[in-house]
Amino acid sequence: MFKRLALAAVLASASAAAFAAPLTYKIDANHTSVVASWSHFGFANPIANFGQVDGFITYDPANVGTSKVEVTLPLAGLDSHVADFDAHLRSADFFDAEKYPTITFKSTKVEAAGDNKLRVFGDLTIKGVTKPVVLDTTINKVGDHPMSKRAAAGFDATTTVKRSDFGVDKYAPNVSDNVTIRITTEAMVPKAGADKK
C-alpha cells in the first residue's frame, strides 16, 4: 500500500511539473501591433505601425525568470498610412532599410512587477546598433484559445527609446528624439510539427 501511495505521489508530482513547464508561443502577426509615436514640431503626434511581426514568447507563470522573448520586425511591414512617408522612413535618412531590413528585440531578463505585470529587459537592434531597453508589460490573458483550441497568451507592453541612440535622429530635436512604442500581441503554441525556429 505504501509503495502504491508513493508511486502515485511521484506520478502526481511529475504531472504537475509537466503542467507547469514553460510554454513557447509563436506570435500571431495578424493580432499583433507595434506602434511608434513621436512629436512632430509640437504640432502633431504621428504614428507608424510595424507589421509582419515574427517571433516567439516563452512564458512560465510559475518561474517568470525563465521566460524570454525574441522578435523580428521587418521594415517591409512599416506602415504610417502615407506611402511617401513610408518610403522616406525606409530611406537612408532614417532606417536605411535596404542595408538594415529588420529591427530585432531579444530579451535578456524577465521579472515579475506586480499583479499581471512584468518587466522585460532586452537588446533592441536598429541599423546595426544594439541598445538595452525595458518593456513594461501587462499580461492580458493566458489560456486555451477558443478558435484554435491551442494554448495562447496575450500581452501589452510599452517603452520609450531615443532614436538618436540608433542613428535615426534626422530633424531632432524638432521632431522628438523620444519615441514611444506601444505593443499588443497575441501568441499561440504552434501546431504539432510546425517549425519553431
C-alpha positions as CSV (number, residue, x, y, z in Angstrom):
1,M,0.0,0.0,0.0
2,F,2.8,2.4,1.0
3,K,4.6,1.7,-2.3
4,R,1.4,2.4,-4.3
5,L,0.9,5.7,-2.5
6,A,4.5,6.7,-3.0
7,L,4.2,5.8,-6.7
8,A,1.0,7.8,-7.0
9,A,2.7,10.8,-5.3
10,V,5.6,10.7,-7.7
11,L,3.3,10.5,-10.7
12,A,1.2,13.4,-9.5
13,S,4.4,15.4,-8.9
14,A,5.7,14.6,-12.4
15,S,2.3,15.5,-13.9
16,A,2.2,18.8,-12.0
17,A,5.8,19.6,-13.1
18,A,4.9,18.9,-16.7
19,F,1.8,21.1,-16.5
20,A,3.8,23.9,-15.0
21,A,6.5,23.7,-17.7
22,P,7.1,26.9,-19.7
23,L,5.3,27.1,-23.0
24,T,6.6,28.7,-26.1
25,Y,4.1,30.7,-28.1
26,K,4.5,31.9,-31.7
27,I,3.5,35.5,-32.3
28,D,0.4,35.9,-34.4
29,A,1.2,38.7,-36.8
30,N,-2.5,39.2,-37.6
31,H,-3.3,40.1,-34.0
32,T,-0.1,42.0,-33.1
33,S,0.6,45.7,-33.4
34,V,3.9,47.5,-32.7
35,V,3.1,51.2,-32.9
36,A,5.6,54.0,-32.6
37,S,4.6,57.6,-31.9
38,W,6.5,60.9,-31.7
39,S,6.0,64.7,-31.6
40,H,6.3,66.5,-35.0
41,F,7.5,70.0,-34.2
42,G,4.9,70.0,-31.3
43,F,2.0,70.3,-33.7
44,A,1.0,66.6,-34.0
45,N,1.9,63.1,-32.7
46,P,2.1,60.9,-35.8
47,I,2.2,57.1,-35.6
48,A,3.7,54.3,-37.6
49,N,2.9,50.6,-37.3
50,F,5.5,47.9,-37.7
51,G,3.6,44.9,-39.2
52,Q,4.6,41.4,-40.3
53,V,5.9,40.8,-36.8
54,D,7.7,37.4,-36.3
55,G,8.9,35.8,-33.2
56,F,8.4,33.7,-30.1
57,I,7.5,34.3,-26.5
58,T,8.3,31.7,-23.8
59,Y,6.4,32.3,-20.6
60,D,6.3,30.3,-17.4
61,P,4.0,31.9,-14.7
62,A,5.5,29.6,-12.1
63,N,9.0,30.7,-12.8
64,V,8.9,34.1,-14.6
65,G,12.7,34.3,-14.7
66,T,12.9,31.5,-17.3
67,S,10.6,33.5,-19.7
68,K,12.0,35.0,-22.8
69,V,11.1,36.9,-25.9
70,E,12.6,37.1,-29.4
71,V,11.1,39.3,-32.1
72,T,11.9,40.4,-35.6
73,L,10.2,43.5,-37.2
74,P,10.7,43.6,-41.0
75,L,10.8,47.2,-42.2
76,A,8.9,46.0,-45.2
77,G,5.9,45.9,-42.9
78,L,6.3,49.6,-41.8
79,D,3.0,51.4,-42.4
80,S,2.3,55.1,-41.5
81,H,-0.7,55.1,-43.8
82,V,1.1,57.5,-46.1
83,A,3.1,55.7,-48.8
84,D,5.5,58.6,-49.5
85,F,6.3,58.9,-45.8
86,D,6.9,55.1,-45.5
87,A,9.4,55.4,-48.3
88,H,11.1,58.3,-46.6
89,L,11.3,56.3,-43.3
90,R,12.8,53.4,-45.1
91,S,15.4,55.6,-46.8
92,A,19.0,56.3,-45.6
93,D,17.6,59.4,-43.9
94,F,16.1,57.2,-41.2
95,F,16.1,53.3,-41.1
96,D,18.2,52.6,-44.3
97,A,16.1,49.5,-44.8
98,E,17.9,48.4,-47.9
99,K,21.0,47.9,-45.8
100,Y,19.3,47.1,-42.5
101,P,16.0,45.3,-43.4
102,T,14.9,44.3,-39.9
103,I,14.6,45.5,-36.3
104,T,15.2,42.9,-33.7
105,F,14.5,42.5,-30.0
106,K,15.9,39.8,-27.8
107,S,15.2,39.6,-24.1
108,T,18.0,39.3,-21.5
109,K,15.9,39.1,-18.4
110,V,12.2,38.9,-17.4
111,E,11.0,39.7,-13.9
112,A,7.6,40.0,-12.1
113,A,6.4,43.5,-11.5
114,G,3.1,43.0,-9.6
115,D,-0.3,41.5,-10.4
116,N,-0.3,40.6,-14.1
117,K,2.8,42.8,-14.7
118,L,6.2,42.0,-16.0
119,R,9.4,43.9,-16.8
120,V,11.1,42.5,-19.9
121,F,14.7,43.6,-20.3
122,G,16.4,43.1,-23.6
123,D,18.5,44.2,-26.5
124,L,16.9,46.3,-29.3
125,T,18.9,46.4,-32.6
126,I,18.2,49.1,-35.2
127,K,20.5,49.9,-38.1
128,G,23.1,47.6,-36.7
129,V,23.2,49.4,-33.3
130,T,22.2,47.4,-30.2
131,K,21.0,49.2,-27.0
132,P,19.2,47.9,-23.9
133,V,15.5,48.7,-23.4
134,V,12.9,47.7,-20.8
135,L,9.3,46.8,-21.8
136,D,6.7,47.5,-19.1
137,T,4.4,44.6,-19.8
138,T,0.8,43.6,-18.9
139,I,-0.3,40.0,-19.1
140,N,-3.7,40.2,-20.7
141,K,-4.7,36.6,-20.8
142,V,-3.1,33.1,-20.8
143,G,-5.3,30.1,-21.6
144,D,-6.8,28.0,-24.3
145,H,-7.8,30.0,-27.4
146,P,-11.5,29.4,-28.3
147,M,-10.8,29.4,-32.0
148,S,-7.5,27.5,-32.4
149,K,-8.2,25.2,-29.4
150,R,-4.5,25.7,-28.6
151,A,-2.7,27.3,-25.6
152,A,-2.5,31.1,-26.1
153,A,-1.1,34.2,-24.4
154,G,-1.7,37.9,-24.9
155,F,0.4,40.8,-23.7
156,D,0.6,44.6,-23.9
157,A,3.8,46.5,-23.5
158,T,5.2,50.0,-23.6
159,T,8.7,51.5,-23.7
160,T,10.4,54.8,-24.8
161,V,13.5,54.9,-26.9
162,K,15.8,57.7,-28.1
163,R,16.1,57.4,-31.8
164,S,19.5,59.2,-31.7
165,D,20.9,56.2,-29.8
166,F,20.4,54.2,-33.1
167,G,21.4,56.8,-35.6
168,V,17.8,57.6,-36.6
169,D,18.0,61.2,-35.5
170,K,17.2,63.3,-38.5
171,Y,15.4,66.6,-37.7
172,A,15.8,66.0,-33.9
173,P,15.0,67.7,-31.6
174,N,12.3,69.5,-33.6
175,V,10.9,66.1,-34.4
176,S,11.2,64.5,-31.0
177,D,14.1,62.3,-30.1
178,N,12.0,60.3,-27.8
179,V,9.7,57.7,-29.5
180,T,7.0,55.9,-27.5
181,I,6.4,52.3,-28.6
182,R,3.2,50.5,-27.7
183,I,2.8,46.8,-28.3
184,T,-0.1,44.5,-28.2
185,T,0.4,40.8,-29.1
186,E,-1.4,37.5,-29.2
187,A,0.6,34.4,-29.5
188,M,-0.2,30.6,-29.7
189,V,1.6,27.4,-29.1
190,P,2.5,26.2,-32.7
191,K,0.6,23.3,-34.2
192,A,2.3,19.9,-33.8
193,G,5.0,19.5,-36.3
194,A,5.3,23.2,-37.1
195,D,8.7,24.9,-37.4
196,K,9.5,26.6,-34.1
197,K,12.6,28.5,-35.4
